[in-house]
């Protein structure tokens, strides 16, 4: 019984995805914008919060990072990196399962609509 519980715990932890895990993959969308990182991030954040109240934004050394997580299963589903450039910002959108777009159209639309 103890082995079964340990195996189940390991299996659950293996399914966890962190923002760092996602940033180590290729972005599903990359674009540049003339908006500052803060302007762009503040455009996307309320749209993501409408879809998932757990959406969060944090400041980084070069701009902002937005995270859309699924707290019920302990994994990050979306990461948006917004970095300052000489003429505005570069935007990189990472998804946990990029090929699985079911239910994610509004998330991607928000990223694109703010460009």
C-alpha positions in Angstrom: 0.0 0.0 0.0 2.8 2.4 0.9 4.5 1.7 -2.5 1.2 2.5 -4.3 0.9 5.9 -2.5 4.5 6.7 -3.3 4.1 5.8 -7.0 0.9 7.9 -7.2 2.7 10.9 -5.6 5.6 10.6 -8.1 3.1 10.3 -11.0 1.3 13.5 -9.9 4.5 15.4 -9.5 5.7 14.3 -12.9 2.7 16.1 -14.5 3.6 19.4 -12.9 4.8 22.1 -15.3 6.6 25.2 -14.1 7.1 28.5 -15.9 10.8 27.6 -16.2 9.8 24.3 -17.9 7.8 26.2 -20.5 10.4 28.8 -21.2 12.8 25.9 -22.1 10.6 25.1 -25.0 10.0 26.9 -28.3 7.4 29.7 -28.1 4.2 29.1 -30.0 4.0 32.8 -30.9 6.7 35.5 -31.1 6.1 39.1 -32.2 7.4 42.6 -31.7 5.3 45.6 -30.8 6.0 49.3 -30.4 4.3 49.2 -27.0 6.5 49.3 -23.8 6.6 46.0 -21.9 4.3 47.5 -19.2 1.7 48.8 -21.7 1.6 45.4 -23.5 1.4 43.4 -20.3 -1.4 45.6 -18.9 -3.3 45.0 -22.1 -3.1 41.2 -21.9 -3.5 40.7 -18.2 -7.2 41.7 -17.7 -8.1 39.5 -20.7 -6.3 36.5 -19.2 -7.9 37.3 -15.8 -11.3 37.2 -17.4 -10.5 33.6 -18.6 -8.8 32.5 -15.4 -8.8 34.5 -12.2 -5.4 33.0 -11.3 -3.6 34.8 -14.1 -0.7 36.8 -12.6 1.9 39.3 -13.8 5.4 40.0 -12.4 8.2 42.3 -13.3 11.4 40.9 -14.6 14.8 42.5 -15.3 13.9 43.1 -18.9 10.1 43.5 -18.8 7.2 41.5 -17.5 6.1 37.9 -17.3 2.4 36.8 -17.3 1.5 33.3 -16.1 -1.7 31.4 -16.5 -1.8 28.4 -14.2 -4.1 25.6 -13.4 -3.8 25.6 -9.6 -6.0 22.5 -9.2 -3.4 20.3 -10.8 -0.3 22.4 -10.0 0.9 23.2 -13.4 1.5 26.3 -15.5 -0.4 26.3 -18.8 0.7 29.6 -20.4 3.7 31.9 -20.0 4.0 35.2 -21.8 7.4 36.9 -21.7 7.5 40.6 -22.6 11.0 42.0 -23.0 12.1 45.6 -23.7 13.7 46.3 -27.0 15.1 49.6 -28.5 11.8 50.2 -30.3 9.2 48.7 -27.9 8.9 45.1 -26.9 9.3 41.5 -28.0 6.6 39.1 -27.0 7.1 35.3 -26.6 4.1 33.1 -25.8 4.7 29.6 -24.4 2.1 26.9 -24.0 2.3 23.7 -22.0 0.8 21.6 -24.9 1.1 23.8 -27.9 -0.7 21.3 -30.2 -3.7 21.2 -28.0 -5.7 24.3 -28.8 -9.1 23.3 -27.6 -10.3 26.0 -25.2 -7.1 28.1 -25.6 -8.3 30.3 -28.5 -9.2 33.2 -26.3 -5.8 33.1 -24.6 -4.0 33.3 -27.9 -6.4 35.9 -29.2 -5.6 38.1 -26.2 -1.9 37.8 -26.9 -2.3 38.7 -30.6 -4.9 41.5 -30.1 -2.7 43.6 -27.9 0.2 43.7 -30.4 
